Amino acid sequence: MDEIDRKICGLLQANGRASSAELAEAVGLSVSSANDRVRRLVAQGVITGWQAVLDRVATGASLCAFVLLDVDYKGEAEACTALSERPEVMELHHVSGARSYVMKVRLADTAALQAFLQEVVKPLRGVRRTETMISLDALKETMAVPVVPRGEGRR
């Protein structure tokens, strides 16, 4: 990726609906060249998809919680697969430290969270213990990946 590709990626992360003409103008290329670059970035797997960002209140998922999971080796793969398939699970990360995983979930309210934990998470083979933190406010929440200029960030 060159600097123009990086700029196109940054622009598309900010506005996935930007037209080829808007991208071309922003990076100083012709429309066809900008369009070719976007197609190439998709083909190379740099751009992995296009999605709409939905309002969490309007969709009934206003509660955000982070669940720390202690998971035994036996049953770990099955638990991770089951949790990854759940629509409530926004993110599932294998982490270092005292816990095995941290999971970000979105649900309607605390009653839905409690039911999810009791009916879905805790019965999973391998799940030994959970600790839940409820987010009071999201000061920053993004799916945008930093587009680091070539040569930076490798110190």
C-alpha positions as CSV (number, residue, x, y, z in Angstrom):
1,M,0.0,0.0,0.0
2,D,1.3,3.4,-0.9
3,E,0.3,6.7,0.7
4,I,-2.6,7.2,-1.7
5,D,-4.0,3.8,-0.8
6,R,-3.7,4.7,2.9
7,K,-5.5,7.9,2.4
8,I,-8.3,6.2,0.4
9,C,-8.6,3.6,3.3
10,G,-8.9,6.4,5.8
11,L,-11.5,8.3,3.8
12,L,-13.6,5.1,3.3
13,Q,-13.4,4.3,7.0
14,A,-14.8,7.8,7.8
15,N,-17.4,7.6,5.0
16,G,-18.0,4.2,3.4
17,R,-20.5,5.8,1.1
18,A,-18.0,8.2,-0.4
19,S,-18.3,8.2,-4.2
20,S,-15.4,7.4,-6.5
21,A,-15.5,11.1,-7.6
22,E,-15.2,12.3,-4.0
23,L,-12.3,9.9,-3.3
24,A,-10.6,10.9,-6.6
25,E,-10.8,14.6,-5.7
26,A,-9.5,14.0,-2.1
27,V,-6.4,12.1,-3.3
28,G,-5.7,13.9,-6.5
29,L,-6.5,11.1,-9.0
30,S,-8.9,10.5,-11.8
31,V,-12.2,8.8,-11.0
32,S,-11.2,5.7,-12.9
33,S,-7.9,5.5,-11.1
34,A,-9.5,5.9,-7.7
35,N,-12.1,3.3,-8.5
36,D,-9.3,0.9,-9.7
37,R,-7.4,1.4,-6.4
38,V,-10.6,0.6,-4.3
39,R,-11.2,-2.5,-6.4
40,R,-7.5,-3.5,-5.9
41,L,-7.7,-2.9,-2.1
42,V,-10.8,-5.1,-2.0
43,A,-9.1,-7.9,-4.1
44,Q,-6.0,-7.8,-1.8
45,G,-8.1,-8.2,1.3
46,V,-7.2,-4.7,2.7
47,I,-10.9,-3.7,2.6
48,T,-12.7,-6.7,4.0
49,G,-16.3,-5.5,3.8
50,W,-18.9,-2.7,3.8
51,Q,-21.4,-2.3,6.5
52,A,-24.0,0.1,8.0
53,V,-23.5,1.4,11.5
54,L,-26.7,1.2,13.4
55,D,-28.0,3.2,16.4
56,R,-27.9,0.9,19.4
57,V,-30.9,2.4,21.1
58,A,-33.1,2.2,18.0
59,T,-32.1,-1.5,17.5
60,G,-32.8,-2.5,21.2
61,A,-29.2,-3.1,22.2
62,S,-28.5,-0.1,24.4
63,L,-26.7,-1.9,27.2
64,C,-23.0,-2.6,26.7
65,A,-21.2,-4.9,29.0
66,F,-17.7,-6.5,29.2
67,V,-17.5,-10.0,30.5
68,L,-14.2,-11.4,31.8
69,L,-14.2,-15.2,31.4
70,D,-12.1,-17.8,33.1
71,V,-12.2,-20.8,30.8
72,D,-10.7,-24.3,31.3
73,Y,-8.7,-25.8,28.5
74,K,-11.2,-28.7,28.2
75,G,-14.3,-27.1,26.6
76,E,-12.5,-23.9,25.5
77,A,-12.8,-24.4,21.8
78,E,-16.5,-25.3,22.1
79,A,-17.2,-22.3,24.3
80,C,-15.4,-19.9,22.0
81,T,-17.3,-21.3,19.0
82,A,-20.7,-21.1,20.7
83,L,-20.0,-17.5,22.0
84,S,-18.7,-16.3,18.6
85,E,-21.9,-17.4,16.9
86,R,-24.2,-15.4,19.3
87,P,-25.5,-12.1,17.9
88,E,-25.2,-10.4,21.3
89,V,-21.4,-11.0,21.3
90,M,-19.8,-8.0,19.6
91,E,-16.2,-9.0,20.3
92,L,-14.4,-11.9,21.9
93,H,-10.7,-11.5,22.7
94,H,-8.2,-14.1,24.0
95,V,-6.2,-12.0,26.5
96,S,-3.1,-12.2,28.7
97,G,-3.4,-11.8,32.4
98,A,-5.6,-13.3,35.1
99,R,-8.5,-14.0,32.8
100,S,-8.7,-16.1,29.6
101,Y,-11.1,-14.0,27.5
102,V,-12.8,-10.6,27.5
103,M,-16.2,-10.4,25.7
104,K,-18.1,-7.3,24.7
105,V,-21.8,-7.8,24.5
106,R,-24.8,-5.6,23.6
107,L,-28.3,-6.4,25.0
108,A,-31.5,-4.5,25.8
109,D,-31.0,-4.2,29.5
110,T,-29.7,-5.7,32.7
111,A,-32.4,-8.4,32.8
112,A,-31.4,-9.5,29.3
113,L,-27.8,-9.5,30.4
114,Q,-28.6,-11.6,33.4
115,A,-30.5,-14.1,31.3
116,F,-27.7,-14.3,28.7
117,L,-25.2,-15.0,31.3
118,Q,-27.3,-17.6,33.1
119,E,-28.8,-19.3,30.1
120,V,-26.0,-19.1,27.5
121,V,-22.6,-18.3,29.0
122,K,-22.4,-20.1,32.4
123,P,-23.8,-23.5,31.1
124,L,-21.0,-23.7,28.5
125,R,-18.6,-26.5,29.2
126,G,-15.3,-25.0,30.2
127,V,-16.6,-21.7,31.5
128,R,-15.4,-21.6,35.1
129,R,-16.1,-18.1,36.2
130,T,-17.4,-14.8,34.8
131,E,-17.0,-11.2,36.0
132,T,-19.1,-8.5,34.3
133,M,-18.6,-4.8,34.0
134,I,-21.5,-2.6,32.6
135,S,-20.5,0.3,30.5
136,L,-22.0,3.5,31.8
137,D,-21.1,5.6,28.8
138,A,-19.0,5.0,25.6
139,L,-16.7,7.9,25.2
140,K,-15.2,6.4,22.0
141,E,-16.4,3.4,20.1
142,T,-15.1,2.7,16.6
143,M,-14.4,0.0,14.1
144,A,-11.9,2.1,12.3
145,V,-8.4,0.7,12.1
146,P,-5.5,3.2,12.3
147,V,-3.9,3.6,8.8
148,V,-0.3,4.1,9.8
149,P,1.9,5.9,7.3
150,R,4.7,3.7,5.9
151,G,7.7,3.4,8.2
152,E,5.8,4.6,11.3
153,G,4.7,2.4,14.2
154,R,7.6,-0.1,13.8
155,R,9.9,1.1,16.6
